[in-house]
Amino acid sequence: MEIERTIITYDDFPSLISKFVQFIKKNNADSLFNGMSDQDIKELTFGENVYQLEQANYASHDFLVKIIDNKLLFQVQHDNTTLEVGYVPADEQIKSILKQKYKLSISFIGGKFKKIVTDSNGQESVQQFFEPITLKLVFSYKEPTPQKSKETTTSKTKSTEYHQTIGMWTKRFLTVLVISAGIIALFLILLGLFVDL
């Protein structure tokens, strides 16, 4: 199962995003704007927005998670510094999920993007725009299966064993009966042959 939440970010979030973009430019510049140049955007897109951080997703191991004051806080380690990203309210559903095996991912929605713009002369150019960034948190987890009571399981097991035992003895009896009938029929046939001689 999955549930989504929007992360409530702190006031210094724009500064954090700037640091993050600088880090990506330095270490993995090809992931910005899906690795597309302006020419690529002209040739390969059809009016859709190409976001700067579209490929920038965090997985569970990329950030620290902890609950403080009924808030599920998200932190990232960067240059030996712990940066506060934001939080989601830690409601009962979130707390329940945290008690089991789960995976988290965070994706960026919005931000800087490029798209093709056509001027009044019909000339196409790629221009950059901006829309507010939100962070989407996705919890993936397996719904716990309800535990059956031990007494019900034990009585079902005993009942199944009883029926299997009865079935086994019934099959054995029928097998002996068929073999006996065959032997008797063979005996009668042989007896009938000797009587005719």
Backbone as JSON, one array per atom type, in Angstrom:
{
  "sequence": "MEIERTIITYDDFPSLISKFVQFIKKNNADSLFNGMSDQDIKELTFGENVYQLEQANYASHDFLVKIIDNKLLFQVQHDNTTLEVGYVPADEQIKSILKQKYKLSISFIGGKFKKIVTDSNGQESVQQFFEPITLKLVFSYKEPTPQKSKETTTSKTKSTEYHQTIGMWTKRFLTVLVISAGIIALFLILLGLFVDL",
  "N": [[0.84, -1.18, 0.0], [0.3, 2.33, -0.4], [0.75, 5.61, 0.89], [0.41, 9.13, 0.58], [1.91, 12.21, 1.47], [2.2, 15.74, 1.84], [5.14, 17.45, 2.4], [5.74, 19.74, 4.93], [7.58, 22.54, 4.64], [10.46, 24.36, 5.91], [11.29, 27.87, 6.55], [13.82, 28.36, 5.49], [13.96, 26.76, 3.3], [14.14, 27.45, 0.45], [16.87, 28.23, 0.35], [18.09, 25.83, 1.03], [17.34, 24.27, -1.18], [18.77, 25.62, -3.17], [21.41, 25.01, -2.39], [21.29, 22.28, -2.77], [20.88, 22.09, -5.56], [23.29, 23.19, -6.45], [25.02, 21.24, -5.52], [24.18, 19.06, -7.12], [24.8, 20.07, -9.68], [27.55, 20.03, -9.51], [28.14, 17.32, -9.07], [26.44, 15.64, -10.61], [25.48, 16.74, -13.08], [24.13, 16.07, -15.41], [21.63, 15.16, -14.68], [20.0, 17.33, -14.22], [17.21, 19.08, -15.49], [16.41, 16.77, -16.8], [18.69, 16.05, -18.12], [18.67, 17.34, -20.54], [19.52, 19.51, -23.19], [18.84, 22.9, -24.33], [18.39, 22.68, -27.07], [17.75, 19.96, -27.26], [15.34, 20.01, -25.88], [13.79, 21.52, -27.63], [13.7, 19.77, -29.82], [12.78, 17.3, -28.82], [10.57, 17.52, -27.15], [7.08, 18.28, -26.67], [5.8, 20.71, -25.96], [5.51, 20.25, -23.26], [6.41, 20.8, -19.81], [9.77, 20.82, -18.7], [11.28, 19.87, -15.93], [13.68, 21.15, -13.63], [14.5, 19.62, -11.39], [13.38, 17.13, -11.81], [14.31, 14.49, -11.91], [15.36, 14.22, -9.45], [15.07, 12.47, -6.78], [14.64, 11.32, -3.49], [15.47, 8.44, -1.64], [14.65, 6.13, 1.05], [17.13, 5.67, 2.4], [18.51, 8.01, 2.06], [17.9, 10.1, 3.75], [17.39, 11.28, 7.13], [15.03, 10.31, 9.58], [12.83, 11.26, 12.13], [10.68, 11.4, 15.03], [9.45, 14.19, 16.63], [7.71, 16.04, 18.95], [5.12, 15.24, 17.91], [5.63, 15.47, 15.2], [6.85, 14.28, 12.17], [10.0, 14.46, 11.35], [12.24, 15.42, 8.7], [15.53, 15.08, 7.7], [18.63, 15.88, 6.08], [21.88, 14.75, 5.34], [24.58, 16.75, 4.51], [27.64, 17.74, 3.31], [28.88, 17.12, 5.82], [27.04, 18.23, 7.51], [23.91, 18.45, 9.14], [20.91, 19.0, 7.63], [17.75, 20.5, 8.02], [14.87, 19.5, 6.45], [12.03, 19.45, 6.43], [8.71, 18.62, 7.64], [6.08, 16.26, 8.38], [2.84, 16.1, 9.85], [2.67, 13.82, 12.5], [0.43, 11.69, 12.45], [-1.91, 9.13, 13.61], [-1.95, 7.12, 11.64], [0.53, 7.42, 10.34], [2.26, 6.92, 12.51], [1.61, 4.26, 12.99], [2.49, 3.05, 10.63], [5.23, 3.48, 10.84], [5.93, 1.6, 12.71], [6.18, -0.76, 11.41], [7.59, -2.58, 8.59], [8.75, -0.46, 6.09], [9.06, 1.74, 3.22], [10.38, 4.83, 2.14], [9.95, 7.59, -0.02], [10.88, 10.68, -1.46], [9.78, 13.21, -3.53], [10.32, 15.93, -5.76], [8.05, 18.43, -6.58], [7.24, 20.67, -9.0], [9.01, 23.84, -9.17], [11.93, 25.2, -10.88], [11.54, 25.27, -14.4], [11.8, 24.42, -17.9], [10.5, 25.34, -21.09], [9.17, 25.24, -24.42], [8.66, 28.24, -26.17], [6.8, 30.15, -28.41], [7.32, 32.96, -30.41], [5.79, 36.02, -31.74], [6.58, 36.01, -34.37], [6.72, 33.38, -35.03], [9.0, 32.11, -34.26], [10.71, 29.72, -32.39], [11.76, 29.36, -29.05], [13.57, 28.32, -26.14], [12.56, 28.82, -22.92], [12.98, 29.7, -19.47], [11.09, 29.06, -16.55], [9.31, 29.42, -13.4], [7.73, 27.73, -10.74], [6.14, 27.34, -7.55], [7.85, 25.11, -5.32], [7.0, 21.95, -4.07], [7.31, 19.29, -1.75], [6.78, 15.92, -2.08], [5.89, 13.24, -0.14], [6.09, 9.76, -0.05], [4.93, 6.91, 1.45], [5.58, 3.55, 1.31], [4.27, 0.47, 2.07], [3.53, -2.74, 3.53], [0.39, -3.96, 4.16], [-0.44, -5.13, 7.34], [-1.2, -8.56, 7.94], [-4.11, -9.91, 9.43], [-3.82, -11.64, 12.51], [-4.65, -14.97, 13.17], [-6.45, -16.54, 15.81], [-4.74, -18.74, 18.04], [-6.11, -20.91, 19.05], [-8.25, -21.32, 17.21], [-6.77, -21.92, 14.92], [-5.47, -24.26, 15.8], [-7.67, -26.01, 16.26], [-8.68, -26.16, 13.66], [-6.51, -27.35, 12.42], [-6.44, -29.84, 13.74], [-8.93, -30.84, 12.93], [-8.54, -30.99, 10.17], [-6.45, -32.88, 10.11], [-7.82, -35.11, 11.16], [-9.78, -35.55, 9.14], [-8.06, -36.13, 7.01], [-6.9, -38.51, 7.94], [-9.16, -40.23, 8.07], [-9.82, -40.19, 5.36], [-7.51, -41.43, 4.31], [-7.68, -44.03, 5.41], [-10.08, -44.84, 4.27], [-9.44, -44.88, 1.54], [-7.52, -46.94, 1.59], [-9.11, -49.11, 2.43], [-10.93, -49.29, 0.27], [-9.13, -49.92, -1.77], [-8.2, -52.47, -0.93], [-10.65, -53.8, -1.05], [-11.26, -53.69, -3.83], [-9.08, -55.11, -4.88], [-9.54, -57.59, -3.64], [-12.04, -58.22, -4.76], [-11.27, -58.52, -7.39], [-9.56, -60.75, -7.22], [-11.38, -62.7, -6.37], [-13.11, -62.7, -8.57], [-11.35, -63.62, -10.56], [-10.78, -66.14, -9.51], [-13.32, -67.31, -9.68], [-13.64, -67.34, -12.45], [-11.55, -69.01, -13.24], [-12.36, -71.33, -11.88], [-14.74, -71.83, -13.19], [-13.73, -72.52, -15.7], [-12.39, -74.92, -15.18], [-14.51, -76.51, -14.4], [-15.96, -76.81, -16.72], [-14.31, -78.49, -18.17]],
  "CA": [[0.0, 0.0, 0.0], [1.03, 3.6, -0.38], [0.07, 6.85, 1.26], [1.2, 10.32, 0.23], [1.76, 13.41, 2.3], [3.01, 16.88, 1.43], [6.04, 17.85, 3.48], [5.71, 21.17, 5.29], [8.99, 22.95, 4.64], [10.83, 25.5, 6.76], [11.54, 29.14, 5.85], [15.1, 28.34, 4.77], [13.88, 25.74, 2.26], [14.74, 27.9, -0.82], [18.32, 28.17, 0.5], [18.43, 24.41, 1.0], [17.21, 23.83, -2.58], [19.91, 26.19, -3.9], [22.58, 24.18, -2.06], [21.07, 20.98, -3.4], [21.1, 22.24, -7.0], [24.74, 23.36, -6.63], [25.61, 19.91, -5.31], [23.88, 18.26, -8.31], [25.6, 20.62, -10.79], [28.93, 19.62, -9.3], [28.3, 15.86, -9.05], [25.61, 14.9, -11.55], [24.81, 17.8, -13.84], [23.27, 15.5, -16.45], [20.28, 14.87, -14.2], [19.19, 18.55, -14.22], [16.35, 19.2, -16.67], [16.44, 15.45, -17.43], [19.89, 15.95, -18.96], [18.35, 17.87, -21.87], [19.94, 20.87, -23.56], [17.73, 23.66, -24.92], [18.14, 22.1, -28.39], [17.03, 18.71, -27.02], [13.97, 20.35, -25.5], [13.11, 21.92, -28.88], [13.52, 18.63, -30.72], [12.21, 16.09, -28.23], [9.37, 17.73, -26.33], [5.93, 18.79, -27.41], [5.12, 21.72, -25.16], [5.46, 19.95, -21.83], [7.43, 21.42, -18.96], [10.9, 19.97, -18.34], [11.65, 20.4, -14.63], [15.1, 21.1, -13.23], [14.73, 18.57, -10.4], [12.44, 16.03, -12.07], [14.94, 13.21, -11.6], [15.95, 14.28, -8.09], [14.23, 11.84, -5.77], [15.35, 10.71, -2.36], [14.94, 7.17, -1.13], [14.72, 6.03, 2.51], [18.48, 5.73, 2.95], [19.12, 9.32, 1.8], [17.58, 11.09, 4.77], [17.12, 10.85, 8.5], [13.64, 10.53, 9.96], [12.57, 11.08, 13.56], [9.47, 12.06, 15.52], [9.59, 15.13, 17.74], [6.49, 16.84, 19.15], [4.11, 14.79, 16.95], [6.02, 15.82, 13.83], [7.82, 13.39, 11.56], [10.99, 15.37, 10.79], [13.13, 14.91, 7.67], [16.82, 15.76, 7.69], [19.56, 15.37, 5.08], [23.3, 15.0, 5.62], [25.24, 17.4, 3.38], [28.92, 18.33, 3.72], [29.02, 16.89, 7.26], [26.06, 19.06, 8.22], [22.54, 17.94, 9.07], [19.99, 20.06, 7.21], [16.34, 20.22, 8.25], [14.1, 19.67, 5.21], [10.65, 19.78, 6.77], [8.04, 17.62, 8.46], [4.65, 15.99, 8.2], [2.25, 15.77, 11.14], [2.74, 12.38, 12.8], [-0.88, 11.21, 12.88], [-1.92, 7.73, 14.02], [-1.62, 6.28, 10.5], [1.98, 7.51, 10.17], [2.89, 6.21, 13.63], [1.38, 2.84, 12.78], [3.37, 2.62, 9.54], [6.61, 3.49, 11.33], [6.16, 0.41, 13.55], [6.35, -1.91, 10.54], [8.58, -2.42, 7.53], [8.25, 0.51, 5.13], [10.02, 2.47, 2.4], [9.99, 6.21, 1.93], [10.58, 8.33, -1.11], [10.49, 12.08, -1.52], [9.99, 13.75, -4.86], [10.11, 17.37, -5.93], [6.96, 18.79, -7.49], [7.37, 22.09, -9.34], [10.35, 24.43, -9.22], [12.31, 25.76, -12.18], [11.31, 24.39, -15.55], [11.98, 25.0, -19.22], [9.55, 24.9, -22.1], [9.26, 25.94, -25.71], [7.77, 29.38, -26.34], [6.82, 30.64, -29.79], [7.05, 34.39, -30.43], [4.81, 36.47, -32.73], [7.1, 35.71, -35.72], [6.76, 31.94, -35.21], [10.3, 31.59, -33.84], [10.67, 28.98, -31.13], [12.91, 29.44, -28.15], [13.34, 27.65, -24.86], [12.64, 29.8, -21.84], [12.91, 29.12, -18.14], [10.03, 29.58, -15.7], [9.36, 28.92, -12.04], [6.5, 27.58, -9.95], [6.54, 26.94, -6.2], [8.24, 23.71, -5.12], [6.5, 21.2, -2.93], [7.92, 17.97, -1.6], [5.77, 14.88, -1.89], [6.4, 12.08, 0.59], [5.32, 8.55, -0.3], [5.21, 5.75, 2.28], [5.18, 2.26, 0.74], [4.32, -0.52, 3.14], [2.67, -3.89, 3.36], [-0.67, -3.99, 5.16], [-0.27, -6.34, 8.16], [-2.29, -9.53, 7.86], [-4.65, -10.18, 10.76], [-3.39, -12.89, 13.11], [-5.74, -15.83, 13.63], [-6.19, -17.01, 17.17], [-4.06, -20.03, 18.08], [-7.12, -21.93, 19.31], [-8.94, -21.57, 15.95], [-5.81, -22.58, 14.05], [-5.25, -25.6, 16.33], [-8.85, -26.84, 16.02], [-8.74, -26.4, 12.22], [-5.45, -28.31, 12.11], [-6.89, -31.15, 14.21], [-10.03, -31.25, 12.07], [-7.93, -31.36, 8.89], [-5.73, -34.14, 10.32], [-8.83, -36.15, 11.32], [-10.34, -35.84, 7.81], [-7.02, -36.77, 6.21], [-6.76, -39.87, 8.43], [-10.35, -40.95, 7.6], [-9.65, -40.34, 3.9], [-6.45, -42.39, 4.04], [-8.2, -45.37, 5.71], [-11.12, -45.14, 3.28], [-8.74, -45.26, 0.31], [-6.92, -48.26, 1.81], [-10.2, -50.1, 2.46], [-11.42, -49.45, -1.1], [-8.09, -50.62, -2.52], [-8.26, -53.88, -0.52], [-11.91, -54.32, -1.55], [-11.13, -53.86, -5.28], [-8.14, -56.22, -5.11], [-10.25, -58.81, -3.22], [-13.07, -58.51, -5.77], [-10.54, -59.01, -8.57], [-9.09, -62.11, -6.93], [-12.56, -63.57, -6.36], [-13.58, -62.83, -9.96], [-10.37, -64.47, -11.24], [-10.98, -67.48, -8.97], [-14.56, -67.83, -10.26], [-13.39, -67.61, -13.87], [-10.72, -70.21, -13.31], [-13.2, -72.43, -11.41], [-15.68, -72.1, -14.29], [-12.99, -73.18, -16.78], [-12.11, -76.29, -14.77], [-15.78, -77.24, -14.3], [-16.33, -77.11, -18.09], [-13.43, -79.52, -18.7]],
  "C": [[0.88, 1.24, 0.0], [0.13, 4.7, 0.16], [1.0, 8.0, 0.92], [0.89, 11.43, 1.22], [2.61, 14.51, 1.67], [3.84, 17.31, 2.62], [5.92, 19.36, 3.69], [7.16, 21.6, 5.45], [9.2, 24.17, 5.53], [11.15, 26.72, 5.91], [12.83, 29.12, 5.04], [15.12, 27.29, 3.65], [14.45, 26.22, 0.92], [16.28, 27.87, -0.78], [18.81, 26.73, 0.42], [18.37, 23.88, -0.43], [18.37, 24.37, -3.41], [21.17, 25.37, -3.65], [22.48, 22.82, -2.76], [21.35, 21.04, -4.9], [22.59, 22.42, -7.29], [25.47, 22.02, -6.48], [25.39, 19.04, -6.55], [24.7, 18.75, -9.5], [27.04, 20.12, -10.72], [29.12, 18.12, -9.5], [27.53, 15.08, -10.1], [24.79, 15.86, -12.41], [23.86, 17.26, -14.91], [21.85, 15.21, -15.98], [19.39, 16.13, -14.17], [18.45, 18.67, -15.55], [16.39, 17.9, -17.5], [17.63, 15.28, -18.36], [19.7, 16.53, -20.35], [18.89, 19.29, -22.05], [18.71, 21.6, -24.11], [17.38, 23.08, -26.29], [17.38, 20.78, -28.26], [15.57, 19.0, -26.69], [13.18, 20.76, -26.74], [12.77, 20.7, -29.73], [12.71, 17.48, -30.12], [10.96, 16.29, -27.38], [8.28, 18.36, -27.17], [5.11, 19.73, -26.54], [5.06, 21.44, -23.68], [6.6, 20.64, -21.09], [8.51, 20.39, -18.65], [11.48, 20.57, -17.06], [13.12, 20.18, -14.31], [15.38, 19.89, -12.34], [13.81, 17.36, -10.59], [13.03, 14.68, -11.7], [15.5, 13.16, -10.18], [14.95, 13.73, -7.08], [15.12, 11.26, -4.68], [14.68, 9.4, -2.03], [15.19, 7.13, 0.37], [16.11, 6.23, 3.08], [19.14, 7.1, 2.79], [18.83, 10.35, 2.88], [17.3, 10.45, 6.11], [15.69, 11.21, 8.86], [13.52, 10.33, 11.46], [11.32, 11.86, 13.95], [9.81, 12.92, 16.72], [8.32, 15.97, 17.79], [5.41, 16.53, 18.12], [4.36, 15.28, 15.52], [7.05, 14.8, 13.36], [8.79, 14.28, 10.79], [11.86, 14.68, 9.76], [14.38, 15.77, 7.64], [17.71, 15.09, 6.63], [20.97, 15.7, 5.53], [23.93, 15.59, 4.36], [26.5, 18.1, 3.89], [29.11, 18.27, 5.24], [28.12, 17.77, 8.11], [24.69, 18.41, 8.08], [21.62, 19.11, 8.76], [18.55, 19.62, 7.43], [15.57, 20.51, 6.97], [12.69, 20.14, 5.52], [10.05, 18.66, 7.59], [6.64, 17.35, 7.93], [4.09, 15.71, 9.6], [2.25, 14.25, 11.34], [1.4, 11.91, 13.34], [-0.8, 9.72, 13.19], [-1.54, 6.79, 12.87], [-0.1, 6.26, 10.27], [2.69, 6.73, 11.27], [2.75, 4.7, 13.47], [2.31, 2.3, 11.7], [4.81, 2.54, 10.01], [6.95, 2.27, 12.19], [6.37, -0.85, 12.72], [7.41, -1.64, 9.48], [8.0, -1.5, 6.46], [9.41, 1.08, 4.3], [9.48, 3.87, 2.22], [10.65, 6.72, 0.66], [10.03, 9.75, -1.07], [10.76, 12.56, -2.93], [9.63, 15.24, -4.88], [9.0, 17.58, -6.94], [7.1, 20.29, -7.75], [8.8, 22.55, -9.38], [10.64, 25.04, -10.58], [12.01, 24.74, -13.27], [11.54, 25.18, -16.83], [10.88, 24.48, -20.12], [9.71, 25.75, -23.35], [8.22, 27.06, -25.74], [7.92, 29.87, -27.78], [6.46, 32.13, -29.78], [6.09, 34.73, -31.58], [5.28, 36.19, -34.17], [7.16, 34.2, -35.98], [8.1, 31.31, -34.83], [10.16, 30.9, -32.49], [11.95, 29.23, -30.34], [12.56, 28.7, -26.87], [13.55, 28.69, -23.76], [12.46, 29.07, -20.5], [11.85, 29.84, -17.31], [10.18, 28.99, -14.3], [7.94, 28.79, -11.5], [6.92, 27.07, -8.58], [6.84, 25.44, -6.11], [7.51, 23.15, -3.91], [7.23, 19.86, -2.91], [6.82, 16.97, -1.3], [6.44, 13.67, -1.26], [5.49, 10.9, 0.28], [5.83, 7.44, 0.62], [4.72, 4.52, 1.52], [5.32, 1.23, 1.85], [3.35, -1.65, 2.82], [1.66, -3.89, 4.5], [-0.51, -5.26, 6.01], [-1.47, -7.26, 8.02], [-2.79, -9.83, 9.27], [-4.21, -11.56, 11.24], [-4.6, -13.68, 13.57], [-5.4, -16.29, 15.04], [-5.6, -18.41, 17.1], [-5.06, -21.16, 18.26], [-7.85, -22.31, 18.02], [-8.02, -22.34, 15.0], [-5.59, -24.03, 14.48], [-6.45, -26.5, 16.04], [-9.01, -27.12, 14.53], [-7.69, -27.43, 11.82], [-5.87, -29.71, 12.53], [-8.0, -31.69, 13.33], [-9.48, -31.73, 10.72], [-7.21, -32.7, 9.02], [-6.71, -35.31, 10.44], [-9.4, -36.56, 9.97], [-9.32, -36.51, 6.9], [-6.85, -38.22, 6.63], [-7.93, -40.74, 7.95], [-10.21, -41.21, 6.1], [-8.62, -41.39, 3.56], [-6.97, -43.82, 4.28], [-9.29, -45.77, 4.72], [-10.47, -45.58, 1.97], [-8.13, -46.66, 0.46], [-7.99, -49.36, 1.77], [-10.71, -50.37, 1.04], [-10.41, -50.19, -1.96], [-8.12, -52.1, -2.2], [-9.52, -54.53, -1.08], [-11.83, -54.6, -3.05], [-10.2, -55.03, -5.59], [-8.82, -57.55, -4.75], [-11.28, -59.2, -4.27], [-12.4, -59.06, -7.03], [-10.08, -60.44, -8.38], [-10.26, -63.08, -6.96], [-13.07, -63.78, -7.78], [-12.65, -63.75, -10.74], [-10.55, -65.92, -10.79], [-12.22, -68.11, -9.59], [-14.39, -68.16, -11.74], [-12.59, -68.89, -14.03], [-11.54, -71.45, -12.89], [-14.17, -72.83, -12.51], [-15.0, -72.8, -15.44], [-12.74, -74.63, -16.44], [-13.39, -77.12, -14.71], [-16.19, -77.67, -15.72], [-15.47, -78.23, -18.67], [-13.88, -80.83, -18.19]]
}
